[in-house]
Each structure stands twice: as C-alpha cells, then as structure tokens.
Amino acid sequence: MPINPNSLTYEGIIFFIGFMGCGKSRLGKKLAANTNRPFIDLDALIEQNESKTITQIFDEIGENKFRELEKTTLQNSHFPPNAIVSTGGGAPCFFDNMQWMNAHGLTFFIDTPIPILASRLIKGKAIRPLIANKTEQQLINYIETKLLERRPYYQKATISLAQADITPEIVIEKINKIF
C-alpha cells in the first residue's frame, strides 16, 4: 500500500544514523520517494564536493582530516528544510555532530545486529576504506569494537529503530507519535 506523502506530520530535516551497512541510505531513499522529500547522502555529497571517492579521500588525507571535512560538509551545507539525510557511520561520533543534528532536525538510530552488518559489509568492503583489507573474522571483531565505541553517540538519537522496524511506514508512525 503506497504511503500518503502528506501523512508525515514533521516538516523538518530527518537524519538517519547508525553503523555502516545498517540501511540508512536504503531507508532514506525509500522514505524520501514515498513522501516527496529530497534525499541527501552525506558521503555522496562529500564525494561530489571533492570530486573524489571516500576511499580516495581517506587515502589522500587520512581519517582525521576526513572527519573534519565531514563535519564541515554536515554543518555548513544548506539542506532543504524537509530533507532526509543519511550520514556516514562515524559522523555522529566526532566533534559535536550528534548535538548539531539533534539541534537541526530529528535523528533516527538504525540499530542493526552485528551478524546482519557483517553479512552486508563482507560483500561490499572494497569500497569502504575502514574495512577494505579485513578478513571476515577481523570484520566481525571490528564491528563489535566500533559499535561498542559508537553506541553512546548513536543512542543520543531522538528515535532508535530495531532492524525489524525499518520501513518508511514505521518511521512515519514513530514521527507522528512525537508531533
């Protein structure tokens, strides 16, 4: 059943956060299409602005400089007031990005179990600089460690969604309960 685009009562920016591979972009694109809102992928915006892939940027300037670039792009972009924005997995965990997103919109943490993350990431790890050279076991260990570090930031989101909850209809229902 199609969603009525006007059924979403919240009119501000919606940010999707969570670990890489959790489905932020997939859900963001679906929700944007179903509600006639613009979708912005923060990593894609960085790539467009820099005319380089995220992997190239990491290789050339390293993670620390990338995080500065990510913050600048996030906080200085003029997102449409009703945009749906998917962030990179680490974006909420650096500088004051999480605080900034909460002040400028509604944040959703997509909480995905480690086995699902690992199965998704093992397939596409070549395009993700932080995991490109890891074996499957190293990848699982990395996810466990990083998720433990990042969870306190992710949990500052306005709303947390468990893996089973990820549909545009559920997102709209959760938002409309707040507003």
Residue pairs with C-beta under 8 A, 6 or more apart in sequence:
2 34
3 34
3 35
3 168
3 169
3 172
5 34
5 35
5 36
7 35
7 172
7 176
8 35
8 37
8 172
8 175
8 176
9 175
9 176
9 179
10 106
10 175
10 176
10 178
10 179
11 81
11 82
12 81
12 82
12 104
12 105
12 106
13 79
13 80
13 81
13 82
13 83
13 84
13 85
13 104
13 105
13 106
14 28
14 31
14 37
14 83
14 84
14 85
14 105
14 106
14 107
14 108
14 171
14 175
15 85
15 86
15 87
15 101
15 105
15 106
15 107
15 108
16 24
16 25
16 27
16 28
16 84
16 85
16 86
16 87
16 107
16 108
16 110
17 24
17 87
17 89
17 91
17 92
17 98
17 101
17 107
17 108
17 109
17 110
17 154
17 157
18 24
18 89
18 109
18 110
18 111
18 112
18 154
19 89
19 112
19 117
19 143
19 146
19 147
19 150
19 154
20 88
20 89
20 117
20 121
20 128
20 130
20 131
21 89
21 112
21 117
21 120
21 121
21 124
22 89
22 110
22 111
22 112
22 117
23 110
23 112
23 166
24 86
24 87
24 110
25 41
25 86
27 86
27 110
27 166
27 167
27 168
27 171
28 39
28 41
28 84
28 85
28 86
29 39
30 167
30 168
31 37
31 39
31 84
31 168
31 171
31 172
32 38
32 39
32 84
33 39
34 168
35 84
35 168
35 172
37 80
37 82
37 83
37 84
38 80
38 82
38 83
38 84
39 83
39 84
39 85
39 86
40 77
40 79
40 83
40 84
40 85
40 86
41 85
41 86
42 70
42 73
42 74
42 85
42 86
42 87
42 88
42 91
43 54
43 86
43 88
45 73
45 77
46 54
46 57
46 69
46 70
46 73
47 53
47 54
47 57
49 73
50 57
50 69
52 60
53 127
54 66
54 88
54 127
54 128
54 129
55 127
55 128
55 129
55 132
57 66
57 69
58 66
58 129
58 130
59 129
61 69
63 130
67 90
67 94
67 95
68 95
70 88
70 90
70 91
70 94
70 97
71 94
71 95
71 97
74 87
74 91
74 97
74 100
74 101
75 97
75 100
79 85
85 105
87 97
87 101
89 150
90 150
91 97
92 98
92 101
92 107
92 150
92 153
92 154
92 156
92 157
93 149
93 150
93 153
98 107
98 153
98 156
98 157
99 156
101 107
102 156
102 157
102 158
106 158
106 159
106 175
106 178
107 156
107 157
107 158
107 159
108 157
108 158
108 159
108 160
108 161
108 171
108 174
109 154
109 155
109 157
109 159
109 160
109 161
110 161
110 163
110 166
111 154
111 160
111 161
111 162
111 163
112 163
113 163
114 140
114 143
114 144
114 147
116 163
117 143
117 147
118 136
118 139
118 140
118 143
121 128
121 131
121 139
121 143
122 136
122 139
125 131
125 132
125 134
125 139
126 132
130 142
131 139
131 142
134 142
154 160
158 178
159 174
159 175
159 178
161 170
161 171
161 174
